[in-house]
Amino acid sequence: MKHTSLYRRWRPRRFAGIVGQEPVVRTLRRAIETDRVSHAYLFSGPRGTGKTSTAKVLAMGLNCEKGPTPEPDGTCESCRAIMANSSIDVLEMDAASNRGIDEIRDLRDKVNLAPAASRMKVYIIDEVHMLTAEAFNALLKMLEEPPEHVVFVLATTEKHKVLPTIISRCQSFDFRRPSVKTLVEKLEEISEAEDIEIEPEALTVIAREGRGSFRDAEGLLDQLSSFAEDRITASMVRELLGGVGPESLIETTYALHERRAADALRIVDRLSNGGKDLGQFVGELLAHLRNLMLLPYAPEVVLAGVGAEERPQLEEQANAIPTAEVVRLVEALGDSLNRTRRGGDPKLELELVFLKLTRGYTEPDMTTILGRLETLEKAVENGSVATNSSWATADVVREEPPVEGGSAQDPEESNAPSDEASVPEEDSDNRREGDVDLASEWHGVMGELKRRRQALTAAVYGEARVESFDGKVLLLVYPEEQSFHVGMAKDSGHLQKLGEVLEERLGSRPRLEIRAAGGASDTTAAEEPPPTAAPMEQHAPASQENLPEAGSPNGSGGTVAENSGAGPGAMGSDDVIHDQREVFEIARELGLIDKD
């Protein structure tokens, strides 16, 4: 005997069998009872919600031998012919495959003919939105002046594609998507009638997979009844669908929330090796996270689509994970799913997003970066890049917020020496209370010196180790084998350049103590190094004889080693090489010799 699909055997034969569409059923029943049936109806809604079935029940009620009646008996010759799709007065047409003007013209020629064996002629046009523009216009003419013995029922899953002129000539009904609970009740009724043994949790999984379609859910139950030898279990359903269980979803969510990168990546590997569709897994994980996100605020929305056996674990996890964290996971996984759909490797995309979520990686904020670049450009235009650009440059590279408390220099104090200008005392105290970790920041300080084209100064202090910093005194220690750097590090020119960078970062210049490892005593440098050039009034008027020659080493106007107060072996601050140790340091910086 030929097998008949469950969804065909269980297609509604009466209005009472139409589940989940009570407003539509009530209106149609009332229209038949009061003899106020419209000449055209438009049924719209998701697929599998009963649009075509309702149209056939309406046709049976209008043509039943005991009617018109809202309760067709289903046993008369007219009702049996409609159920068997053999009635010549009830025509069902698929507009997806009969969408042209010729098919509608043929229909128009038959409309005016009287019914052959029934009381009314009913034309059911499925997927009406697929008609061409010419076919729509021809259909519109029929709807404007229909014969009294004709009823049109137009069905569509995309109402917005139907011409407004067509909609205005029909009574419109929107079919709702049934809830998971409604689908479970329907599947349970079918299982009992068909002697199908199935777990309650399996019914929930099937109903959720049906996604609001009775036809899809009933078709899946029919497939499982053929697949299973005895009782249908939830794991069997997931095996057939390629999905994962709620346990894996809960496990994954906890791993991401608790930043357990290794566990999250092992879950991906386990699912991939098990043959699971990772794209489907991401979709299921997003649905689970959606439930976690909405449960604290709209529990009735979430619980309507969740089986009773899943609720305790879901509620426990919703209480354990903050909503903000769930939103963070949803946004990241949504982006990963979009990249996968565009052709990305599902496993790689999932591993990448899991690693980002568990290790705290974030994408750079382009708006912030562009704002900082704009600030830099304005500083360059205003000629103030020397005092304003270092923080902006450091922010772009290192993504660290600037230290608060900095204030613009007062115009009246613009002539004051740079070593005497300082931030307000309360701001300086605030900076010191922040416990700046100069040891970890030292590499950034050297990088700032290099960006200012002070490679020699960076080479001198780059070999030092920050031994301690209490907010006022900075102790730098050199390795014993590099003790010759101590003298260079005390050079006033190098101290001045380093002090400028530290002042901008800390708000004030610390006092420097510099020594070699194992040294007997510390040598303290001045907290405020002397300015590189003394005010003009502090020098005696220079005579022509006292001026250096143009070709002399300091003929450019810079100070030589003896003017800076450095010893003969110190590295000068005017970029002029004074002894062989400076050559050695330049070679080390350029990588021409091994730093070891």
Secondary structure as GFF3:
##gff-version 3
##sequence-region A 1 596
A	DSSP	alpha_helix	6	9	.	.	.	ID=ss1
A	DSSP	three_ten_helix	15	17	.	.	.	ID=ss2
A	DSSP	alpha_helix	22	33	.	.	.	ID=ss3
A	DSSP	beta_strand	40	44	.	.	.	ID=ss4
A	DSSP	alpha_helix	51	63	.	.	.	ID=ss5
A	DSSP	alpha_helix	77	83	.	.	.	ID=ss6
A	DSSP	beta_strand	90	94	.	.	.	ID=ss7
A	DSSP	alpha_helix	101	111	.	.	.	ID=ss8
A	DSSP	beta_strand	121	126	.	.	.	ID=ss9
A	DSSP	three_ten_helix	128	130	.	.	.	ID=ss10
A	DSSP	alpha_helix	133	144	.	.	.	ID=ss11
A	DSSP	beta_strand	150	156	.	.	.	ID=ss12
A	DSSP	three_ten_helix	159	161	.	.	.	ID=ss13
A	DSSP	alpha_helix	164	167	.	.	.	ID=ss14
A	DSSP	beta_strand	171	174	.	.	.	ID=ss15
A	DSSP	alpha_helix	180	194	.	.	.	ID=ss16
A	DSSP	alpha_helix	200	210	.	.	.	ID=ss17
A	DSSP	alpha_helix	214	227	.	.	.	ID=ss18
A	DSSP	alpha_helix	234	241	.	.	.	ID=ss19
A	DSSP	alpha_helix	246	257	.	.	.	ID=ss20
A	DSSP	alpha_helix	261	273	.	.	.	ID=ss21
A	DSSP	alpha_helix	278	294	.	.	.	ID=ss22
A	DSSP	alpha_helix	299	303	.	.	.	ID=ss23
A	DSSP	three_ten_helix	308	310	.	.	.	ID=ss24
A	DSSP	alpha_helix	311	320	.	.	.	ID=ss25
A	DSSP	alpha_helix	323	341	.	.	.	ID=ss26
A	DSSP	alpha_helix	346	359	.	.	.	ID=ss27
A	DSSP	alpha_helix	366	381	.	.	.	ID=ss28
A	DSSP	alpha_helix	385	398	.	.	.	ID=ss29
A	DSSP	three_ten_helix	411	413	.	.	.	ID=ss30
A	DSSP	alpha_helix	425	433	.	.	.	ID=ss31
A	DSSP	alpha_helix	438	451	.	.	.	ID=ss32
A	DSSP	alpha_helix	455	462	.	.	.	ID=ss33
A	DSSP	beta_strand	465	469	.	.	.	ID=ss34
A	DSSP	beta_strand	473	478	.	.	.	ID=ss35
A	DSSP	three_ten_helix	480	482	.	.	.	ID=ss36
A	DSSP	alpha_helix	485	489	.	.	.	ID=ss37
A	DSSP	alpha_helix	492	506	.	.	.	ID=ss38
A	DSSP	beta_strand	511	516	.	.	.	ID=ss39
A	DSSP	beta_strand	523	524	.	.	.	ID=ss40
A	DSSP	three_ten_helix	536	538	.	.	.	ID=ss41
A	DSSP	three_ten_helix	544	546	.	.	.	ID=ss42
A	DSSP	alpha_helix	561	564	.	.	.	ID=ss43
A	DSSP	alpha_helix	580	589	.	.	.	ID=ss44
###
